[in-house]
Amino acid sequence: MVQARVGAEAVVQTLKARGLRVTPQRCAVYANLLRRTDHPTVEQILNDLNRELPVSSKATVYSSLQALRDVGLVREVLLQEGVSRYDAKVEPHHHFLCDRCGAIHDLPWAQFGELSLSVLPQGLRGVAYEVTVRGTCGDCGGMEA
């Protein structure tokens, strides 16, 4: 499900509320992520933004994402080695990664029973966890018996 378009004023107010300097680039990057559910890479966001108004650079998109991440508006999702993806859905949730087509689907936090971080080996202290399920999505034949 694609999230509804978020008004520019709402984006500006959210950035201000988090103490971020409001720039056109940060607004554009954040608004782009709010509309998406595909966990895009920097390159995908850049291509999307430059289709609308070709003025963004990879460095600008990256620095905007880092600022948004630092104030908790965006999370970086690392599901594949060497590939950073970004998500504006910051509340806890898990992910499903299709090994065939690379599609990423959000899974509700309650999808899995709660894990106890107290069972970690001595000397390790866990503070958070997230489950990534890998397999085949329905579009790639994952629903076959």
C-alpha positions as CSV (number, residue, x, y, z in Angstrom):
1,M,0.0,0.0,0.0
2,V,1.4,3.4,-1.0
3,Q,1.2,6.1,1.7
4,A,-0.8,9.2,0.7
5,R,1.0,12.2,-0.5
6,V,2.1,14.4,2.4
7,G,1.6,18.1,2.1
8,A,4.6,20.3,1.9
9,E,3.6,22.2,5.0
10,A,3.4,19.0,7.0
11,V,6.9,18.1,5.9
12,V,8.2,21.5,6.8
13,Q,6.6,21.4,10.3
14,T,7.9,17.9,10.9
15,L,11.5,18.9,10.0
16,K,11.3,22.1,12.2
17,A,9.8,20.1,15.1
18,R,12.9,17.8,15.0
19,G,15.3,20.8,15.0
20,L,16.4,20.4,11.4
21,R,17.1,23.3,9.1
22,V,14.5,23.2,6.4
23,T,16.0,23.0,2.9
24,P,14.3,22.2,-0.4
25,Q,16.4,19.1,-0.7
26,R,15.5,17.7,2.8
27,C,11.9,18.4,2.1
28,A,12.0,16.7,-1.2
29,V,13.9,13.6,0.1
30,Y,11.6,13.2,3.1
31,A,8.4,13.7,1.1
32,N,9.6,11.2,-1.5
33,L,10.2,8.6,1.3
34,L,6.9,9.2,2.9
35,R,5.2,8.2,-0.4
36,R,7.1,5.0,-0.8
37,T,7.0,1.5,0.6
38,D,9.8,0.0,-1.5
39,H,12.8,0.9,0.8
40,P,14.7,2.7,-1.9
41,T,18.5,3.2,-2.2
42,V,20.1,6.6,-2.6
43,E,20.3,6.1,-6.3
44,Q,16.6,5.3,-6.6
45,I,15.6,8.4,-4.6
46,L,17.9,10.5,-6.7
47,N,16.4,9.2,-10.0
48,D,12.9,9.8,-8.6
49,L,13.7,13.4,-7.5
50,N,15.6,14.3,-10.8
51,R,12.6,13.1,-12.8
52,E,10.5,15.7,-11.0
53,L,13.1,18.5,-10.9
54,P,16.6,17.7,-12.1
55,V,18.7,19.6,-9.5
56,S,19.7,17.0,-7.0
57,S,23.1,15.3,-6.6
58,K,23.9,11.9,-5.0
59,A,25.9,13.7,-2.2
60,T,22.9,16.0,-1.5
61,V,20.5,13.1,-1.3
62,Y,22.9,11.2,0.9
63,S,23.5,14.1,3.3
64,S,19.7,14.8,3.5
65,L,19.1,11.1,4.4
66,Q,21.8,11.2,7.1
67,A,20.3,14.3,8.7
68,L,16.8,12.8,8.6
69,R,18.1,9.5,10.1
70,D,20.0,11.4,12.8
71,V,16.8,13.0,14.1
72,G,14.7,9.8,13.8
73,L,12.6,10.6,10.8
74,V,14.1,7.9,8.6
75,R,15.7,4.6,9.3
76,E,18.5,3.0,7.3
77,V,17.7,-0.6,6.4
78,L,20.5,-3.0,5.8
79,L,19.1,-6.2,4.3
80,Q,21.7,-7.0,1.6
81,E,25.5,-6.7,1.9
82,G,26.7,-3.3,0.8
83,V,23.2,-1.9,0.1
84,S,21.7,0.8,2.3
85,R,18.0,1.3,1.8
86,Y,15.8,3.9,3.5
87,D,12.4,3.9,5.1
88,A,10.3,6.6,6.6
89,K,8.3,4.0,8.6
90,V,10.4,4.3,11.7
91,E,8.1,2.4,14.2
92,P,9.4,-1.2,14.9
93,H,8.6,-3.7,12.2
94,H,10.3,-6.6,10.4
95,H,11.1,-7.2,6.8
96,F,10.7,-9.9,4.1
97,L,13.3,-9.9,1.3
98,C,12.5,-11.8,-1.9
99,D,15.6,-13.6,-3.1
100,R,14.4,-13.7,-6.7
101,C,13.2,-10.1,-7.4
102,G,14.7,-8.2,-4.5
103,A,11.3,-6.9,-3.3
104,I,11.1,-5.9,0.3
105,H,7.9,-6.1,2.3
106,D,7.2,-4.8,5.7
107,L,6.0,-7.3,8.3
108,P,4.1,-6.2,11.4
109,W,6.1,-6.3,14.6
110,A,3.6,-8.7,16.2
111,Q,4.1,-11.2,13.3
112,F,6.7,-13.0,15.5
113,G,6.7,-13.8,19.1
114,E,8.8,-11.5,21.3
115,L,12.5,-12.5,21.6
116,S,14.2,-12.3,24.9
117,L,17.4,-10.4,24.7
118,S,18.3,-11.6,28.2
119,V,19.3,-15.0,26.8
120,L,22.4,-13.6,25.0
121,P,25.8,-15.0,25.9
122,Q,27.5,-13.5,29.0
123,G,29.1,-10.2,28.2
124,L,26.6,-9.3,25.4
125,R,23.8,-6.8,26.1
126,G,21.2,-6.5,23.4
127,V,19.1,-3.3,23.1
128,A,17.1,-4.0,19.9
129,Y,16.4,-6.6,17.3
130,E,14.7,-6.9,13.9
131,V,13.8,-10.0,12.0
132,T,14.6,-10.3,8.2
133,V,12.8,-13.2,6.5
134,R,14.3,-14.3,3.2
135,G,12.5,-16.3,0.6
136,T,10.2,-15.9,-2.4
137,C,7.4,-13.5,-2.7
138,G,4.0,-14.2,-4.2
139,D,4.9,-12.5,-7.5
140,C,7.8,-14.8,-7.9
141,G,6.0,-18.0,-7.0
142,G,6.2,-17.9,-3.3
143,M,2.6,-18.9,-2.9
144,E,3.1,-22.3,-4.7
145,A,2.4,-25.4,-2.7
